[in-house]
């Protein structure tokens, strides 16, 4: 097997591109051609990646993918280069790094080859890991994603046929690759880049698309930059700025979609940053080197398919200084889900609202009730297994009160809104957790939606609402061995509401107006009907405001406080507020991925939650250990790891208190 040769172009100069020089490049493209400092024969190459993204000193170390040689390590020096070192023999195409792993495509197997890299006595060692399963499309690009929010490593694989997949690979110490979800992308996409939780994908016909790359994403995309009939073949993100390379080797800073809308081909007209003078350039990459005492420089790399060479150039980061992005938004704490319920029996929007039933003697035998809004009411064990299913109809929201005196007997009562006939469905839960259904109770609501229960002494009430914003308060009595309701008053919010919770200690009703925020009403049947908007949907609380629940007696900085838990559906998060004035925000979080969770009664990796509708919380024990402080359960609008129908997810309150440092 022949060794790879190094081609040095001695007529080309090392020319760092400083800011003062950058302005001249718009009128002197020839000057940028001299930024090329190395050309390296690729031997069937496709993509180069730096061994480390930042290097304080030379020589820089780069990994090459070669279909003829395998995985190569190349050291670039200012004066001369040595021959590349073969780390692994093979037929490799594409390359992406996420320390301590590398991902490449084994062309012989047509499968992704993970490689573990480690340093032994100053020498780089490459170890093959098991091939990933064959994907249902031909892979055109690979992008790696490191998420500090959950400490996990992810990868994106995309094809020309409009398909891509996001994989959860594990973390730096635990390699456990598994498909997270599928994502539709533009047909004929050429390359990708990751910036935090944002995935950029280039499409020759339209421009640059932007997708949410978080584990909570809904799959929708935005045309980030319009560039019709473009020749963009390489993408990279440097300090939050998206860089585009075309097939001639010209590298430019991306223009925003707003600025490029008037000029669809603006991406090909903006000022060049680097010019490689390539014939068919692909796959842009870079490394930073230098220290804080001087302006760091950037080494750029592309692969030229026409000449089968890797080409390198050097510029100064000062060339990007006038286009620095605004500071990134603060990251939201992610707390892993612990348990995931059995999924819905059908796709799309089916699960909606949960409630928690506490077993009278054995907390670990408690149940999660969940609404299946196309079919009925479900119950699940604390391990996520479905226990019971009642075909009540289009159930939307559900709530529970236990040991309520009705008909001279203390009963555990669940009530749900039934959208089939604008009625209320009533259930009795016996000591074993078996659910029995009573006859429905008709209401005068139109398009009944959400509800919650309120107990005032010995009296039980239902607050049920409709999409107009009307909230009807019904008293629950006992008649002919079944519940019966009586309308006692109406209250109103300005627009659509759904989630609500009653705080019996204050005789207060909290209602979520989806677009505006949280209202406070007096819950007593003879009280004033005027409400107060106490928390606006702004800042951290992003509409829609959906589920809302009350955790009683939380330890907050050494004091017991009741806490409102609210679903901020617009950004897939949950916010804690004081349940009494001034209703200050206590903390916020997301429910994230757990590599060692439980799904439907089995140990399994489970995803986080997204676009949550309903949620429920209890301060009462639901088990031993971490579960002794109660729990939070939420509806998950997008069930991944892998793609599946909707489900419910829950976690112990103690993990929330610890992660948010509430005490």
PyMOL commands that set and color helices and strands:
alter all, ss='L'
color gray80, all
select helices_A, chain A and resi 19-26+29-35+257-260+266-268+317-323+363-365+569-571+625-629+653-659
alter helices_A, ss='H'
color red, helices_A
select strands_A, chain A and resi 6-7+36-41+45-50+54-55+60-66+70-76+85-88+92-98+101-106+111-120+123-128+139-147+152-159+163-170+175-184+189-195+198-203+207-212+221-226+232-238+241-246+250-253+272-275+281-289+297-304+309-316+334-336+339-340+351-357+367-372+376-381+386-390+395-406+409-418+423-429+435-437+441-442+448-456+459-466+470-479+482-492+497-503+508-513+517-522+532-536+545-556+559-568+573-578+585-592+594-599+602-606+615-618+631-636+647-652
alter strands_A, ss='S'
color yellow, strands_A
deselect
rebuild
show_as cartoon
